[in-house]
Amino acid sequence: MKQRDSLDEKRRQLTYFTSCNAGTCQCRGFRPVLNHEDETVERRATRAERENDFAPMTRDLETLGSEEIIECRTCGHSISFHAEPLKYLSQEDLDTYTDQISDLQTCCSELSEIDPSHESLQTLYITMQILLKSLRTLTPVDVPFIGKPNFEPESLSPYILVKKFIASRPVDNAEKQRLAEIGTLFLTEMNHWKLEGFQSLADKLNVPLEQGKYRMMYVRMDYYVNMPAKYVSFKQFQTVDIFGEKFTTTFCNYLINVLNTGNYTPFGLSESDLEENSEDLITFATDLRRYLETEDPQSTSTTNRRKDSISTEDVILKYVKRKKPTDHSESSSPRELSTSPVEEPRRRKKEPSSSAKKSPETEESMALLRSLIRAIKFEGDLDAMEPKTKVEFEALNTEVSRGLSALQEEESGLIEFRVIGNDLDPFQHHEQLVHLVELQNLFGAQLPKMPKEYVTRLIFDSRHQNMVILKRDMGVIGGICFRTFPSRGFVEIVFCAITAMEQVKGYGTHLMNHCKDYMIKNKIYHMLTYADEFAIGYFTKQGFSEKLEINDTVYQGWIKEYEGATLMGCHLHPQISYTKFPDFSKGIQALHCGYKSENGAESRGKVFGGLEHLFRESSPQLLELRKVPGTDSLKMHKKSCYHLDERDDSLDSKIGAILKKLTADKNAWPFASPVDVKEVPEYYDHIKHPIDFKTMQEKLKRKAYTHQHLFIADLNRLFQNCYVFNGAEAVYYKYGYKLNELALKLLKTSFPESSWYPELPEQKPLC
């Protein structure tokens, strides 16, 4: 009783989200015992539709806040067992979690009232899931999948862009002051801009609007700008500080078009301010858009109209900030103006000026591009293709067409994908349980050899999750049951099936691609499954192979084995979006065939020897393309190159950290730079592919390590060169061995999912 009495109101409410610590109890939150009247309401609500009814949670929290409750109605244990994790929370943490409870109730209330087609529905779901996770684990709020500000890291923020634009204008001080006033109005309206629906916004822009980019922009603005204005536990961000040049250009197009219509209701400005300055705002937005399209705000080139001597310190801009509900300043007026915090310029990619004169290289590239477009006509010219190419292309085209059809159905809302599971919460979503039962029936019908009791046990097991396809007016038409092993870096696919009436429509491939993207998002890069004789063909098409790229010690003893089935695996690449990959691969094949048709006719049909001897002769330099047999007829420009648009920045940071620790080790000095031929003249007679830390750091700066295995391969080569050239009794062998031990430890920590490491030799140092 003393433990119970010591709980204050805030801790009592938090017990609603904390698990019970009584032995093996699985209760995930304290639920107060109901009186007879509330219990009757609870039973009726259970039989009725409770999807959008959050009254039970609100009622329980109110009861916990006002009454001393002893027993949990779910597990029967005392409240002290649920309050165990709360004993050592600071007052600051208690206040934070109390604010989150208040925000969760607000979020649930909005969810029960919002139109299912409203754009903010996704933001509300994200907010609710993040708040629930934080309250249940008593950890800070996670960063959602939409990322965190700044969203255009290689561009300047709208606030800095407007300042640079005003500072660059060749006008007198009076006119510049007027520009600053209009700039303030422009930023205020942008900061309070609320995005409309997709179609409505697209109609008001004079440029095409991609639905995917619009959705991401909407959710980011909604989560970081609009939601914090209502929820006290979220940090308030300003629109003009978290976006960049692309967002500014979109807003300029929007503002110009809506002001020209003459029928516009402002978001942040008063009607009088808009009426008095409408023409000036149109002119300002037009000039700013032209400035962004024709000049590079980061450039300091003398050809740029902005000189290095131009300073933005004299340009003072103020705008109306978004305020939180707890923001009580001296002025209660919502029109209070605030200057933007000082912002360091962010790096941005230099874009070519549209007004610049095209170089001969650019003209040549454009001519080559036009010739490729003329060559890629496979839809109508299949008969002109080589027999083998034609068959392969038709097969690929069929698969891609199915995938694109499924993707179009998803974009139109006909189908959707969800990850569901049984979280053992007695108050979990009713609709989720219905989908689990539908999936159980589907697997039972499509996998008749599997015992129904076994299927049911795994689907409703809290350790397993299920990705399902939901089709409008039909419910679940397919799904994958899987279990993840995050600590070991792989996932086991247990069941996978599509209902018989919906097969051969591309749903199976699209479902697996969604599952792959989901695993990559959760940092899992290996998929394993036991496939029977009827499923091997399907999994082979999805990139699975009997040759596993994961050590058997990682998964043995952790996954279920099936008699008569074949173990198959798939290694996922973190930089690939698998839901978009089929269309991408079709374009690559079309581009390749088109290029061959346009430029490689002389070499078609010829077979050339291998390239191993060429690599040996050119080592350690890169092999020039012109030295490869069969490429002499290709009309590639010497500056042509391939690059990834998006890189995994975390990969570079991991490699950089490993190199820093290795080079700082006392045993690393012999490997710091290339071996001097004057000191060791016979070294390069024995070592044909030398490598050292200096060379590796240069490759890292050039972004040469696009995958962890490329980096591991160089480390392995460094140690193997050491062991080959030096005997076990040499001190350098000892240095290499010690450094290899350290590298092995660092690599397994940074890349636990890797299937390859530079292993130590059997012969240990003898000195």
N, C-alpha and C positions, 0 to 999 in steps of 0.2 A: 504493500500500500504506500509505503514511503517513496518508492521509486515512481509509482504512478502519480502521487501527489506532487512530485518535484517537476513534472512536465508542465511547461507553460503552454499557452494557447497555440503559439506558432509550432512548437515541437509536436503537439498533438495532431495538428493538421498535416504535418509532414509524414506522420506514420501511415497516412493513407497511401503513400507511394513507396514505403520501405518494406523490404521482405522480412518475414518472421525468422528469427534466429533460434527457434526452439527445435533442437535436434535436426531431423531431416524434413521438417515442415516445408512445404512448397508454396505456402501462401505468400503472395507478392505485394500485399498491402493490407493495412488494418481497416476493417469494416465494422462500424459500431452496430451493436444489437438493436434491432428495430422494435418499436412498440407494435401492438396488434394492428393499428390503423395503417401505419407505414408499411407493415408487412403485407397487408392486403393490396395496397397500391403497387408494391414491388412485384407481387405475383401477377397482377393484371398487366403490368408493363412488360413482364417477361413474355407473356403470351401475345402481346400486341407487337407492333413494329416499334423497335427501340433504336433504330439506326441513328436517328437524329435527336434522340431524347437524352440529354445529359443531366436531367434533373436528379437521378440517384447520386451522382458524384457531388453535385452542389449541395444536396440535402445532407450527405454524409459529412462533408467538410464543415457545414454549418453546425452540425451536431458535435463534431469533434472540437470546434472552436468555442462552444458554449457549455458543454457538459463534460463531466468526468466519467469516461467510459472504461469499464474494466475488461470486458471480454470481446474478442473478435468474432463476429457471426460467421465468418468463413472457416477459420481453423480452430476457434475456441480457446486460443491462447491469450495470455494477458497482453495488454498494450506495451508493457515493459520489454517484451521480446522484440516488438517492432521498433521500439525507441532506442535499441542498443546502438545503432550507428550514429544517433543524433546527440549522444552525450557530449562529445568533444567539439561540436560545431561552435564557432565564434559567433558573436552577436551580428557581425557584418554578414557572415554566411547565412545566418538565419533570416536576416532582412532580405537578402538576395533571393533565397528560395521562397520566401513568403510572397515577394513580388511576382515570382514565376507562377505560383499557384493562382494568384489573381489574374495574371495574363492568360493562363490556361483556361480559366473559367470564361474569360472574355472571348477567347478563341473558340471554345466549344459553343458558346452562345451564338457567335457569328456563323459557325458552320451549320447550325440547325436552322438558320434563317436565310442563308445565301442561296441564290439561284444556282442549280447544278451546272449551268452553262457559263457562269460568270468567270472572268479571267483570274480573279483573286482566289479561286477555290484551291488551286495548287499551292499558293503561298500559305493559306491557312493550314493545309495538311502538313506542309514542311514545318511550320511554326509549332503545331501541336506535337508532332513527333519529336522535335528537338527539345521542347520543354519537358515532355514525358521522360525522355532519356536522361536529361539532366537531373530531374527530381528523383528518379528511381536509382540512379547511380551516385547521386550527390557529387557530381562533377560539373565543371563549367560547361556552358552551352557550346556545342560543336559548331564548326563551320559547315554550312550546308553545301550540297553538291554544286550550287550555283557559283561557288567561289566567294572570295572576299575582296573588298575594295583594295587597290584601284583596279577597275575592270579593263582599262586600256593602258597597261603599264609602260608601253613604249610610246605613249602620247602624252601631251600636256593636258591638264584638266581644263574644263571650259573657262574657269575663272582666270587662269594664267593665259589661255589663248586670247581671251577678250582683252586683257591688259596689253599683251604684245601687239595685238591688232591696233589698238588705240595709239600706243606709243610709236608705231611705225608710220602713222599717217602724217604726210607732209603738210600740216596745217599750223596756224598760229595758236597761241595759248588759249584764246577765247573759244575758238572752234574745238580745240582739244578738250576744253572743259565741258562743252556741250556734248561731245562724244562720250565723255565719262558719265554724264547724266543719263544719256540714252543707254549706255552699257549697263548702268545700274538697274534700269528698268528691264532690260533684256535678261540679265541674270536673275532678277527677282521672279520674272515670269517663268523662266526655265526651271528655277528651283522649286516652284510650286506646280509644275506641269504634271498632270495626271493623264497617263496614256489611255486612249480610247480602245475600243475593241479593234481586232485586227483589220477587218474589212473597212470599218469607219476611218481608221488611221491611214490605211493604204489609199483610200479615195482622196485623201487630203494631201498626199505627197505627189510630187512630180517625178519621182523615181520609183522603180520596183521595190517592194518590201518583202523580204523573205520571212515566212511564217516562223521558222525555227529561231532566227535571230530576234524576231519580235517577241516571241515567248520568253526567251532568255532575258532580254532587256526589260520586259514587263515584270517578271518575277524578281529580278534584282532590284529594280526601283521600288517595287511593292514591299519587299522584305527589309531593305536597308533604309528606306526613306519614309514610306507611308505607314508601315506597321509600327515603327518606334514612336510615331506621333500619338499612338493609342496605347501602346504597351510600355509599362514602366521599366521592365527588366532588360529591354533592348537598347543598345546604343543608337542615338540619333545621328544619321549621316545626312549630308547635304548633297543634293543632286549635282551641283556645280563643282563638287570636289572629288567625286568618285568615278565619273565617266571621263570621256576624252573627246578626241577630234571627230570620230564617227558619230557619236551621239550629238555633238554640237551641230554637225552638218544636217542631221535628220531634223533637229529642232528648228534650224534656220528654214529648211524647206517647208516644214509644217507652219511656222509662224507667217511666212510670206504668203502662203496660199490662203490661210484662214483670214488674215487681215485684209487681203484683197477682196474677199467675198463680202466684207462689211457686216457680217453676222457672226460675231465672235464674243463669247463670254470669257473674260480673263480669269486665270487661276490665282495669281498672286498680286496683280495690279488692281487698283480701283478703276471703276468705269470712267471717272474723270481723267485719270492719268492716261488711260488707253486712248480716249477720244482726242486728247490734246496732242499726243505724241505718236499717233498711229502711222502717219506718213514717215516720220523719222525712224520709227522702229523697222518699217519695211526696208528703207534705204540701208539702215545699219545691218540688218540680217543679210541683205543681198550682198553688200560689200564684204561682210565677214565670210560668207560662203565662198565668194570668189577668192578671197585671201587664203582660205584653207585649201582650195582646189589648185591654186597656182603657185603657192609658196610653201616652203618647209619651215615651220616655226622654230626648229632647232638649229637651222643652218646658219653658219657664220661666214659663208662664202661671199666674196666681193661682188659676185654677180647678183646676189640677192638684194632686194631693195631695202631690207633692214640692215643697218650697219651695226658693227660691234659696239659703237659708241652709244647707240640708243639704249636708254635705261627705262625700266618700267617702275622705278621707285617713285617717280612723281605722279604716276597714275593711281589715284585712290578710288577704288570701287567699293560700293556697299550694296548689299542685297538683303532682303528679308529672309531670315533663317527659319527653317522648320523648328518647332519647339515641341518638347516632350510634355506630357501632362503634369510632370513634377517640376517643370522649369518655371520658377517664380522669380523673375527679375524685377528690378526697380520699376521698369515700365511694363505695365500689363498689356500694352497695345500690341496686337499681332503685327503691326506695321513697323515695329522696331527694326532699324537697319543695323547690320553688323558687317564688318570687313571679314573677308576670308582669311584664314590663317596662312602664314607664310608657307609656301609650298616649294620644295626643291624641284627643279626641272627634272622630268623623267625622260629617259632615253626613248627615242622613237625611231622607227625605221624611216630612212630617207626615201621619199617617194619621188619619182621623176616628175618634173614639171610638164604639164600638158602643153604649155606655150613654148617650151624649149624646142630648138631645132633638132630633128632626128638625125642621129649619126648614121654613117654607112652601115655599121654593124646592126643598128636597129632596123634599117630598111631591109637588110638581108634576112634578119630574123622574121620580119613580118612577111616577106615573100615566101620563106620556107613554111611559115604557119599556114599561109593561104594555099600553098601546094598540098600540105597535109590534109587540109579540110577538103580539098577537091578529091584527094585520094581515098578518104574514108567514106565510102559509099556502099558498105557491105549489105545494107538492108535491100538494096536493089540490084547489086552486082555480085551476088553469091556465085553465080554460074562461072564468073571469070576467075574465081579463086582456085588455088591449088586444091586437089581432092582432099588431102589430109587436113589442110587449114580450114576448108569448108566444113568438114564434119565436126572438127573441134569447135569452130565458131558457132555452128548451129546448136551443138550441145550446150555450150556456154550461154548462148542467147536464150535458150529455153529455160535454163535454170535462173538466169538473171531476170527474165520476164516474169517468172513466177514470184521471185523475191520482190521485184518492183511492184507487182500487183498487191502483194501483202502489205508492203510499205505504204502504198497509196490508200489501202483500206484503213490502216492505222491512222494516217494523217487525217482522213475524213471522219474518223471516230467510229467506223463500223466495228473495228476490233480494238482491243487494248490489252496491255500486258501488266500483270501485277505479281508481286512477290508476297505470298501469304504463308501463314503457319499457325500452329496452335500454341499460343503463349501461356496456356493453362490459367488464364485470367477468367474467372466465372462471369465477368461482365464484358468480355471482349465482344467485338462487333458481330452482330447477328448475321450480317451479309457474308462475313468472312467464313463463318462456320458452314453456311449454305454452299459456298464455293468449294470448301474442302470436301463436303459430302459428294458434290457433283464430280469432283476430280477422282474421288474414291470409286464411284460407279464407272467412270470412264476407264480407269486403269483396270478395273475388274473385267470390263467387256473386251478391251483391246489386248490384255495380257492374261489370257485364260489359264496359262500354266502356273501362274503365281497364285498361291493360296490367298483367298480374300482376307483372312484374318491377318496375314503377314502384311498385305498391302495397307490395310486399315491401320495397323500398329505403326507403320513407318510414316504414313501421311499425317497422323495425329500426334506423332512424337515431337516434343518441343525442340529437340535437337535438329530436326529436319525442317527444311523450308521447301516451298513449292512455287515455281513460276508458272502462271496459268495464262491462257489466252481466253479473253472474254469477248464473245460476239453478241452484238446487239440483238435482243429478243430471243437469244438462244442460251446464254450463260456460258459455262466452261466448255470449250471445244477441244482443248489440248493442254498439256502441261508437262513439266519436268519436276520430279522430286529429287532433291539433292541434300547433301550434308557437307558443310564446309569444315575444314580443319585449318583455321587461320594460323595457328602456331607452327604448322608444318607446311603451309603454303600450297595446299591442294584442295580440291573439292571432289567428292564422289557423286556421280550421277547414278541414282538408284533406279528410277523409272522415267521413261519418256514415251509419250504416245499422243496421237491425234485421233479424234473420233473418225470412224470410217467414212462418214458422209462428207467430211471436210478435208480429205487427203488429196494429194496431187494438186494443191493450190499454192504451194510455197510456204504454208504455215509452219511446217516442221523446221525448215531452214531458218526462217525468220525468228522462230522461237529460240532455237539454239544460238543464233547470233545475239539476241537480246540477253540470253543467259551469259554468254561470253563477255559482253560489255559490262554486265552486272558484276562479274567476278573481277574484271580488271579494275573497276571502280573500288572494289574492296581489297585490292592488292593481292589477289590470288591469281597465279599465272599457270597452274597445272590443273587439268581436268582428267579424271580417271573414271572408267566405267567398265563393267563386265557386259559384253554384248553377245547375245545368242546368234545362231546362224542366220536368222532373219533380220537382225539389226546391224550386222557388220557393214553391209552396203551403205546404210544410212549414215552411220558414224564415220565411215571412210570419206563420204562426200563432205562431211562437216569438219574435215581436217584431223580426225583421229587416226592413230596408227598403232600397230602392235609393237613398234619400236618406241619404247618409252624414253623420254628425256628427263626423267626424274629417278634418282637412286631408289632401289627397292627397299633400302633401310628406312626410307622416309615414310612409306605407306604400308609396309608389311605389318600385320597385326592391328591395323587401324580401320581397314575397310572389309566389307563382307565379300566372301568368295562364293561363286556359283558354279556348280558342277556342269560341265559341258559348255561353258561360256568362255569367251576370249577377253583377256584384259587388254584394253586399248586406252591410249592417252592422247591428249592434245596440249601442246605448249602455246600459251597465249602471248602475244606481243603487246606490250603496254602502250605502244603508239598507234595501234590500229583500232579504228572504229568498225567493228564487225557488222553492224547493221547497215553501214554504208559501203562496205567492202565489195559486195557483188557488182554494184554499179560502177565502182571505181575500177575493178579489175576488167570489166567489159571495155571501159574507155581506154585503159592501158593497152589491152590487146588490139583494139581498133587502131590506136595511135601507132603501135609497133608495126602492124600489118600495113597501115597506110604509109609509114615511113619507108618500109621495105619496098612497097610497090612503087613509090615515087623516086627513091634514091638507091635502092639496092638491087636493081634488076640484073646487073652484071654478075653479082655474086650468088644469085638464087640457084639453088640446086647443088652448089659446090660444097664439099665436105673438107674442112681444114683440120690440121693436127691440133694437139693439145697446147696449152699455154704454160705448162710447168717450166720449160726451159727458158721461156721469155722472162718469167718472173725471176728466175735465178740470175739471168744475165743483167737485168735492170736493178737488182737489189743493191743498195737499200732504197733507191729512188722509186717513185711511182712509175708504173708502166704506162708509156704514152699510147694513146688510142691508135695512132697511125701505124704502130708496130704490130698490131694484132692483124693476122691474115684475114682478108675478106672485108676489111673496113676501108680500103683505099678508095672504093667507089662512093662511100658515104660523104655527103656534102655537109658535114658538121663543122660549125665554126669553132675555132680553137678555144674560144672562151665559153663554149657551151658546157653546162654542168647540171647536175641534178641535186636537189636538196629537199629536205623535209620542211613543210610549212610550219609544223609545230614540233617542238622537241620536248623531251622529258627533262625539264630543268633539274629535277631531283637526281637524275642519273649523273649529270655533270658535277653536282655538288658532292655526291657520294664518292665519285672517283677522285675529285680534288682533295677531299678529306683523307682518303686512303693514301694518296701520294704524299700528302703533307706529313702524315705520321710515319710513313716508310722512310722518306728522305731525312727525317729528324732522328732516326734511329742511329745508334753508334756504329752499327755494322753496315750502314748504307753507303759510306764514302767511296768504296771501289766502283759503285754502280751509278754514281752521280752524273757522269758525262761519258761520252764515247771514249773507248780505249785509244790511247795515243799510239800510232803506228811506230813512232820513233822509240818509244819505251818498250813496246812489245811488238816487234816487227812480224813475228810469225802468227799473231792472233787471227788476222783475217784470212790466213791460209786454212785455218781449221773452222772458223765461225763465219758462215756465209750470210747469216741473217742477224746481225748485231742489233742490240737494243739497249737503251739506258734510260734513267729517269728524266734526264733533260729532254730527250727526244719524246718521251711519253707526255711530258708537260706541254711541249709544243703541239703535239697531236690533240691534247685536250683543249687547248686554246683555239685550234682550228675546227673544233667540233667533229673530230674524226671518230670519236667513240659514240656511235649511234646505238650501241647495244652493249650490255655488260660483258658479253662473251668476247667482244673485241678487245676490251681492256684486260680481261683475264688471260686472253691469249698472249698479249705482250708481256704480262708478268711471268707467265709460264715460260716464254721464250728466254726472258732474262735469266731465270734461274737455271734452265736447261743449258744455256750457253756456259754458265758458270761451272756446272757439274761436268760438262763435256771437256772443257779446256783445262780445268784444275783437277788434280787428284784428290782423293779423300784426305791425304795427309797435308795438303796445302792450307794455309791460313785463309785464303780467299774462298775455298770450299766451305770452311766453317762460317765465314761471314754470310755467304749465300744461304747456307742451311738455316742459320738463325733468323735471317731476314725472311726466308720462306715460311718459317713457323709463324712469324708475326703477320705476314700477308694472308696466310690461310685463316688465321683468327679474324682478321679485319673483314675479309671477303665473306666469310660465313655469317658474320654479324650484319653486314650491309646488304648482301644478296642471298638471303636464306633460301630463296626459291630456285637458285641456280643449280643446274645439273652437272657443273664442271668447275673444278678448282685446281690450282697448281699444287699437286700432291708432293709430299716429301719423298726423296729417294730412299730406297732400302738401305743403302750404305750411309751410315752416320759418319761425321767427321772423326778423324783419327788423331787430331791434334788438340 
